[in-house]
Amino acid sequence: MEKEQHEQYEYARKRLNQKKRLYFHFVLFLLGSIFLSLANHFDAFGYTTNWAIWVITVWTFLFILHFIKVFITDRFMNKNWEREQIDRLVTQQQRKIDQLQKQVEDEPSNKPQ
């Protein structure tokens, strides 16, 4: 029982850290986008193109991937999901082994009499 509580605590702690990193990434994304837009607007780096748009677009894509990982992928594919998948695969393997064993036992022997 205590092991299960510890696993639940570790899972909750891991999820909390994932969410904290995502929120930090979001704040950093907002501040960075503002800085890049201002730097682009005032030609701080000497470029005449809208380079900040491309940087912000790539960063947006990376943030969306981070968001999907935290709130979609890791939410459903956690330790419980892994255990269920392993149990299901072990059960399937055991069924196949049992079927093969039954076939071997039911076959008439090929020895001449």
C-alpha positions as CSV (number, residue, x, y, z in Angstrom):
1,M,0.0,0.0,0.0
2,E,2.8,2.4,0.9
3,K,4.6,1.6,-2.4
4,E,1.4,2.5,-4.3
5,Q,1.1,5.8,-2.4
6,H,4.8,6.6,-3.1
7,E,4.2,5.9,-6.9
8,Q,1.2,8.2,-6.9
9,Y,3.2,10.9,-5.1
10,E,6.1,10.5,-7.6
11,Y,3.7,10.7,-10.6
12,A,2.0,13.8,-9.1
13,R,5.4,15.4,-8.5
14,K,6.5,14.6,-12.1
15,R,3.4,16.0,-13.6
16,L,3.7,19.2,-11.5
17,N,7.3,19.7,-12.7
18,Q,6.2,19.2,-16.3
19,K,3.4,21.8,-16.0
20,K,5.8,24.2,-14.2
21,R,8.3,23.9,-17.1
22,L,5.5,24.4,-19.6
23,Y,4.3,27.6,-17.9
24,F,7.9,28.8,-17.7
25,H,8.3,28.1,-21.4
26,F,5.1,30.1,-22.1
27,V,6.3,33.1,-20.2
28,L,9.7,32.9,-21.8
29,F,8.0,32.6,-25.2
30,L,5.9,35.7,-24.6
31,L,8.8,37.8,-23.3
32,G,11.1,36.6,-26.0
33,S,8.5,37.3,-28.7
34,I,8.1,40.8,-27.5
35,F,11.9,41.3,-27.4
36,L,12.4,39.8,-30.9
37,S,9.5,41.9,-32.3
38,L,10.9,45.1,-30.8
39,A,14.4,44.3,-32.0
40,N,13.1,43.6,-35.5
41,H,11.0,46.8,-35.5
42,F,14.0,49.0,-34.6
43,D,16.4,47.1,-36.8
44,A,18.6,46.3,-33.8
45,F,20.6,43.7,-35.7
46,G,20.8,45.4,-39.0
47,Y,18.5,43.1,-41.0
48,T,15.9,44.6,-43.2
49,T,13.6,41.5,-43.4
50,N,11.1,40.4,-40.9
51,W,13.3,37.7,-39.4
52,A,11.6,37.9,-36.1
53,I,8.4,36.4,-37.6
54,W,10.3,33.3,-38.6
55,V,12.0,32.9,-35.3
56,I,8.6,33.4,-33.4
57,T,6.9,30.9,-35.8
58,V,9.5,28.2,-35.2
59,W,9.3,28.9,-31.4
60,T,5.5,28.7,-31.5
61,F,5.7,25.3,-33.2
62,L,8.1,24.1,-30.5
63,F,5.9,25.4,-27.8
64,I,2.9,23.6,-29.3
65,L,4.9,20.4,-29.3
66,H,5.8,20.9,-25.7
67,F,2.1,21.6,-24.8
68,I,1.0,18.4,-26.6
69,K,3.6,16.4,-24.8
70,V,2.5,17.6,-21.4
71,F,-1.2,17.8,-21.7
72,I,-2.0,15.0,-24.2
73,T,0.7,12.4,-24.6
74,D,2.0,12.2,-21.0
75,R,-1.4,12.5,-19.6
76,F,-2.6,9.3,-21.2
77,M,0.6,7.4,-21.6
78,N,1.7,7.2,-18.0
79,K,2.8,4.3,-15.7
80,N,-0.8,2.9,-15.5
81,W,-1.1,2.9,-19.3
82,E,2.3,1.1,-19.6
83,R,1.2,-1.5,-17.0
84,E,-2.0,-2.1,-18.9
85,Q,-0.2,-2.5,-22.2
86,I,2.3,-4.9,-20.7
87,D,-0.4,-7.0,-19.0
88,R,-2.4,-7.1,-22.2
89,L,0.7,-8.3,-24.2
90,V,1.6,-10.9,-21.6
91,T,-1.9,-12.2,-21.7
92,Q,-1.9,-12.5,-25.4
93,Q,1.5,-14.3,-25.4
94,Q,0.2,-16.7,-22.7
95,R,-2.9,-17.4,-24.8
96,K,-0.8,-18.2,-27.8
97,I,1.5,-20.5,-25.8
98,D,-1.5,-22.3,-24.3
99,Q,-3.0,-22.8,-27.8
100,L,0.3,-24.1,-29.2
101,Q,0.7,-26.4,-26.2
102,K,-2.9,-27.7,-26.7
103,Q,-2.2,-28.4,-30.4
104,V,0.9,-30.3,-29.5
105,E,-0.9,-32.4,-26.9
106,D,-3.9,-33.1,-29.3
107,E,-1.8,-34.2,-32.3
108,P,-1.7,-37.9,-32.8
109,S,1.8,-39.1,-32.4
110,N,3.7,-39.7,-35.6
111,K,5.4,-42.8,-34.4
112,P,4.7,-46.0,-36.4
113,Q,2.9,-48.7,-34.5
